[in-house]
Amino acid sequence: MTKNILTVGNVKCGTENLFLISGPCVIETEVVMMKTAEKLKEVSEKLKLPVIYKSSFQKDNRSSSDYYDGPGMEKGLKVLAKIKEQFGFPLLTDIHYPDQAQPVAEVVDVLQIPAYLCMQTTLTVAAAKTGKVINIKHGQFLAPENMKFPIAKIEASGNKKILITERGYTFGYNDLVVDPRSFFHLNMLGYPVVFDLTHSIRKYGIPSADKKGGAREFLPVLARAGTAAGVDGIFIETHPEPAVALCDAASQLCVYDLEEFLKPIIELHNVEVKYR
């Protein structure tokens, strides 16, 4: 099926070239953010893999109000703007409320709609009306073909710059299941499809600071399955020291392990493109 090809800064999404969305789950210290960006730049250049830098200024769905939820919009956007200026990455971050859409759009290239909020009409319409690329994450509670409904809301707002991100399904048993059939359904919607690997291995009900809160052993097999199924981009949250990350410590990939992790994924992608 023909897809809309999107340009995000210097990254083409929806072509035969794989792209990567990566960065710390949530904005932490400037040192952590810059270390991650520096390594991502090196990996991008060595592997010839374009990168969109991702980090959240707010995580409004933590399982406890006591957990770190980010520096807030004003401080967070300043850090992201500095990364863009220094490293040249296009930027992606989440928004949770309609009134965040316009000020965030003035700094970043992609507005991300969190999976839990993908059916929130006011939020998706406000994001769409900024004219920015919208990365809408597939809700854990929706059949993949039903993502046509939130996508239609964005299109009806005059915006066809859309990325669709898969991150697994939950059935209420504190686990996420990735169904390879979903990649077929999402690809049929006509927009670039991204596979969010590190969120798909989270274990619900277990704090992410607990090593049992993620199942990193499944990252290679899930990455290869999704790539072979024909995704356009890979989403991997990375951190210099995941064990001490302030969010999703059990599931983020160490940014210094990223290069070797990606090599077989890129090879598999090239095979998939050859026989697509």
Protein Blocks (a to p, Z undefined) as FASTA:
>chain_A
ZZddddehjacehiabdcddeddfbacdfklmmmmmmmmmmmmmmnopacdddddfbdck
bfbfkbcebjbjklmmmmmmmmmmmnopacddddfbfklmmmmmmmmmbdcddfklmmmm
klmmmmmmnopacdddddfkbcfklmmmmmmmmmmnopabdcdddebjaehiopacddfk
lmmmmmmnopacdddfklmmpcehiafkbmklpcfklmmmmmmmmmmnopabdcddddfb
lmlpcbhklmpccfklmmmmmmmmmmmmmmmmmmZZ
